[in-house]
Amino acid sequence: MSTRIAVALAATIGAGVLITGAMTDAAEARPELVGATTQYSPGTILVKTNERRLYLILDAGHAMRYPVGVGKAGKQWAGTTKIDGKYRNPAWAPPAVVKHDKPSIPDVIAGGSPQNPMGVAAMTLSGGEYAIHGTNLPRSVGGTVSYGCIRMLNDDITDLYQRVSVGATVVVTR
């Protein structure tokens, strides 16, 4: 389907949100303005794990939609949290579960390194070891690929990073 053709879609995506807009390929870096009827306040980030999409609620009728990579089977989670930090080119220290599965991984990978899975920016989530972050593996966006983090294309995390503040509510649904 051509992304130049605006196909009006109306689909209830659960969690009290109705989204309408044009379809795009999952790995295209480009936030998309879509219609949204929602119970959430402007500034709320809604991650629909089953869709592999992140929505930033703009107002009662609109949201920005981004493709994302989500947790692998057994690593997905759902709940409500807040952004507790924002970082450009963050260094990354793998959580214990990643070190257990990949013992040869370095204890810290410097920000800006092509091996750093955080990409160009990260927003950490309170209450755990999860983040919404960029990636240096763009083909992974749109898949079930992480240990629970929400993975975005670097251009998309840059856009989202500029739009949200520390303290923003994040709702993750399955």
C-alpha angles and dihedrals in degrees: 000000000000115000087215090070110079106217112190110226127180114191130158105230097186132242089084097296129122112194128191129180148097122312119243136181111271097240098048111117104226128104110231126213108226136174114260132183105192148158091220125101122247110274094036116131114217118193115196101198094189091054095040088227134125120209125199107202109226100176140326091297108030144054138172112238125207132179114242142182114233140192122306119245107296092019099072121107139181132208147092124285141145136247105256100177143016122207136179116214092352124197112236130221110189116237118245093261091056092046089050092053094039107029094172093061113112118257090238131017114201121242112261093028114132087229092057108107093204096075120199099330143010137194112201121217122225121243099035151019096286133114143175102237148155125256140220088210103069093175088066092066109101094033141093094256116131141075089248103303122122108242123204137179110266093246090051096048088049090055094045092045090059093049102051137057136212106276095039114144117247120198118191118192131179 
